Amino acid sequence: MQTSPISRVVVIQNKQGLHARPADQFARLASQFDAKIDVVREDRRITANSVMDLLTLGAFQGTQLTLVAVGNDAQQAIDALVNLVENVFPQEDNEHEERPGED
């Protein structure tokens, strides 16, 4: 078991921030790993697999979050969550853009 914490800083990229849908994706992914994963914003530390806790962070575009994991697959968890934030959440922006002819 990995006993030393693994941490990485990630910046919320998408315009909508860490709202309900991405928070749900993040929490679901975090819960798939055999590691204790926390998210830290300034002086707040919350559990990564709680959608409600994630929403209370108020993580808007540009917010820096530190992901901290300890456990058997801590490194894999951090890598997967960073990938989610950096590569999937920005696609959310495209889903929320207005399409021509729509109000």
C-alpha positions in Angstrom: 0.0 0.0 0.0 1.2 3.5 -0.9 1.6 5.3 2.4 3.1 8.5 1.2 0.6 11.0 -0.1 0.7 11.8 -3.8 -0.4 15.2 -4.7 -0.9 17.3 -7.8 -2.2 20.8 -8.6 -4.9 21.1 -11.3 -6.6 24.2 -12.6 -10.3 24.2 -13.5 -10.3 25.0 -17.2 -14.0 25.0 -18.3 -16.0 28.2 -18.3 -18.8 26.6 -16.2 -16.4 25.6 -13.4 -17.0 22.5 -11.2 -20.8 22.5 -11.4 -23.1 19.5 -10.8 -22.3 17.4 -13.9 -18.5 17.6 -13.8 -18.6 17.2 -10.0 -20.6 14.0 -10.4 -18.2 12.7 -13.0 -15.3 13.6 -10.7 -16.8 11.9 -7.7 -17.7 8.8 -9.6 -14.2 8.4 -11.0 -12.6 9.1 -7.6 -14.7 6.3 -6.0 -13.4 3.7 -8.5 -10.0 3.7 -6.9 -8.6 2.0 -3.9 -7.2 5.2 -2.5 -8.3 7.9 -0.1 -8.6 11.0 -2.3 -9.0 14.5 -1.0 -9.4 17.8 -2.9 -7.9 20.9 -1.3 -8.8 24.5 -2.1 -6.9 27.1 0.0 -7.7 26.0 3.6 -10.6 23.6 2.8 -10.1 19.9 2.4 -12.9 17.7 1.2 -13.5 14.1 0.1 -13.2 13.6 -3.6 -16.0 11.1 -3.9 -18.7 13.5 -2.5 -20.5 15.5 -5.1 -22.0 17.8 -2.4 -18.6 18.5 -0.9 -17.1 19.2 -4.4 -19.9 21.7 -5.1 -19.2 23.6 -1.8 -15.6 24.4 -3.0 -17.0 27.0 -5.4 -14.4 26.0 -8.0 -14.9 28.3 -10.9 -12.8 28.6 -14.1 -9.2 29.3 -13.0 -9.5 27.8 -9.6 -6.5 25.9 -8.4 -7.2 22.6 -6.6 -4.7 20.2 -5.1 -5.6 16.6 -5.4 -4.1 14.4 -2.6 -4.3 10.6 -2.6 -3.0 7.8 -0.4 -3.6 4.1 -1.1 -2.9 1.2 -3.4 -3.6 3.0 -6.7 -3.1 6.6 -5.5 -0.9 7.5 -8.5 -3.4 6.1 -11.0 -6.2 8.0 -9.2 -4.4 11.3 -9.4 -3.5 10.7 -13.1 -7.1 9.9 -14.0 -8.6 12.8 -12.1 -6.1 15.3 -13.6 -6.9 13.9 -17.1 -10.6 14.3 -16.4 -10.2 18.0 -15.3 -7.8 18.9 -18.0 -9.3 17.1 -21.0 -13.0 16.2 -20.5 -14.4 19.1 -18.5 -13.5 21.7 -21.3 -15.8 19.7 -23.6 -18.6 20.9 -21.3 -18.1 24.4 -22.7 -19.2 23.2 -26.2 -22.4 21.7 -24.8 -23.4 25.0 -23.3 -22.7 27.2 -26.2 -25.7 28.6 -28.1 -26.4 27.0 -31.4 -27.4 29.2 -34.3 -31.2 29.8 -34.3 -31.6 29.0 -30.6 -32.6 31.6 -28.0 
